[in-house]
Amino acid sequence: MPESRRRKKSSPRSQPSSPDVGADAPSGRWVPITGSALLILGLLWIVVYYVAGSSIGLISSLGNWNLLVGMGLIVAGFLVFTRWK
């Protein structure tokens, strides 16, 4: 029975190039700190609005928009955490 031919080994030049090392680099130390700060700040904004909103000038003038501000800070915190590697 005839044998099949063996494949030649490929040269090093034909191998695919390695991916960019900088793309998989770990994130900076600022990412978890900033993400945590935004989450906590958003939560505190909403709590302060419900507890003492009528006695603080800026918060009372915003009215129910304070919920949007607090939720926006929380969403921004989650978006920052997506960059964490």
Contacts in CASP RR format, 6 or more apart in sequence:
PFRMAT RR
TARGET T0000
AUTHOR 0000-0000-0000
METHOD contacts of the structure
MODEL  1
MPESRRRKKSSPRSQPSSPDVGADAPSGRWVPITGSALLILGLLWIVVYY
VAGSSIGLISSLGNWNLLVGMGLIVAGFLVFTRWK
24 85 0 8 1.000
25 85 0 8 1.000
26 85 0 8 1.000
27 83 0 8 1.000
27 84 0 8 1.000
27 85 0 8 1.000
31 80 0 8 1.000
31 81 0 8 1.000
31 83 0 8 1.000
31 84 0 8 1.000
32 81 0 8 1.000
32 84 0 8 1.000
34 77 0 8 1.000
34 80 0 8 1.000
35 76 0 8 1.000
35 77 0 8 1.000
35 80 0 8 1.000
35 81 0 8 1.000
38 73 0 8 1.000
38 74 0 8 1.000
38 76 0 8 1.000
38 77 0 8 1.000
38 80 0 8 1.000
39 73 0 8 1.000
39 74 0 8 1.000
39 77 0 8 1.000
39 78 0 8 1.000
41 70 0 8 1.000
41 73 0 8 1.000
42 69 0 8 1.000
42 70 0 8 1.000
42 71 0 8 1.000
42 72 0 8 1.000
42 73 0 8 1.000
42 74 0 8 1.000
43 70 0 8 1.000
43 74 0 8 1.000
45 66 0 8 1.000
45 69 0 8 1.000
45 70 0 8 1.000
45 73 0 8 1.000
46 66 0 8 1.000
46 67 0 8 1.000
46 70 0 8 1.000
46 71 0 8 1.000
48 56 0 8 1.000
48 59 0 8 1.000
49 59 0 8 1.000
49 63 0 8 1.000
49 66 0 8 1.000
49 67 0 8 1.000
52 59 0 8 1.000
53 59 0 8 1.000
53 60 0 8 1.000
53 66 0 8 1.000
54 60 0 8 1.000
59 66 0 8 1.000
62 69 0 8 1.000
END
